[in-house]
């Protein structure tokens, strides 16, 4: 498994769809995941450490988990099928048992921001879906993200990579 961080939340200009960009901690690779508007709003608030006037779903999930004396251990993006990412949320309960819950990747990421837990991507998913960053260092990568990442290029490179794998 690869540990990643949420590097950016962007909008794909070709279809106005939100994209969360996950950056590998130890390589120059990144994984873009196209997500829904509601999850993008929750992720944006989580990235900015802001609260909504009423609890968003992921804040409510965190509150329920904590009230049950459990904690979010980690989230794992486990599979990708036909462009859909599948994830699991792992909780540790009051008896120190680990429980696994099937979840959408976007919900898992939003909850991870609220709980501060690590995010992992299964090696097979990372191998088939992550793309190499064209930048030599972290500062260049951050500058590229902040200056308007061309997600069409990510999508094109991702398609080319998948064709090579077939």
Residue pairs with C-beta under 8 A, 6 or more apart in sequence:
1 76
1 120
1 121
1 122
1 123
2 24
2 25
2 26
2 27
2 120
2 121
2 123
2 126
3 24
3 25
3 26
3 118
3 119
3 120
4 22
4 23
4 24
4 25
4 31
4 119
4 120
4 121
5 22
5 23
5 25
5 119
6 20
6 21
6 22
6 23
6 43
6 47
6 109
6 112
6 113
6 119
7 21
7 22
7 23
7 30
7 141
7 142
7 145
8 20
8 21
8 145
8 146
8 149
9 18
9 19
9 20
9 21
9 40
9 43
9 44
9 47
10 18
10 19
10 20
10 21
10 145
10 149
10 151
11 17
11 18
11 19
12 18
12 19
12 34
12 151
12 152
12 155
13 150
13 151
13 152
14 151
14 152
14 155
17 34
17 35
18 34
18 35
18 36
18 37
18 39
18 40
18 43
19 32
19 33
19 34
19 35
19 151
19 154
20 32
20 33
20 35
20 40
20 43
20 106
20 109
21 30
21 31
21 32
21 33
21 145
21 149
22 30
22 31
22 32
22 33
22 77
22 109
22 119
22 121
23 29
23 30
23 133
23 141
24 30
24 31
24 126
24 130
28 132
28 133
28 135
28 141
29 126
29 130
29 131
29 132
29 133
30 130
30 131
30 133
30 141
30 154
31 77
31 121
31 125
31 126
31 129
31 130
31 131
32 131
32 151
32 154
32 155
32 158
33 77
33 85
33 105
33 106
33 109
34 83
35 43
35 105
35 106
35 109
36 106
38 57
39 104
39 106
39 107
39 109
39 110
40 106
41 56
42 56
42 57
42 58
42 59
42 110
43 106
43 109
43 110
43 113
45 51
45 52
45 56
46 58
46 110
46 113
46 114
47 113
51 59
52 59
55 63
56 110
57 107
57 110
58 107
58 110
58 111
58 113
58 114
59 114
61 111
61 114
62 72
62 111
62 114
62 115
65 71
65 72
65 91
65 115
68 93
68 94
69 93
69 94
70 91
70 92
70 93
70 94
70 99
71 91
71 92
71 115
71 117
72 89
72 90
72 91
72 111
72 112
72 115
72 117
73 90
73 91
73 92
73 98
73 117
74 90
74 112
74 117
74 118
74 119
74 120
75 87
75 88
75 89
75 90
75 103
75 108
75 109
75 111
75 112
75 117
75 118
75 119
75 120
76 87
76 88
76 90
76 108
76 119
76 120
76 121
76 122
77 85
77 86
77 87
77 105
77 108
77 119
77 120
77 121
77 122
77 125
78 86
78 87
78 88
78 122
78 125
79 85
79 86
79 122
79 124
79 125
80 86
80 125
80 128
80 129
85 104
85 105
85 125
86 102
86 104
86 105
87 102
87 103
87 104
87 105
87 107
87 108
88 100
88 101
88 102
88 103
88 108
89 100
89 101
89 103
89 107
89 108
89 111
90 98
90 99
90 100
90 101
91 98
91 99
91 101
92 98
92 99
93 99
103 111
108 119
109 119
111 117
112 118
112 119
121 130
128 161
128 162
128 165
129 158
129 161
131 154
131 157
131 158
131 161
133 141
135 141
135 144
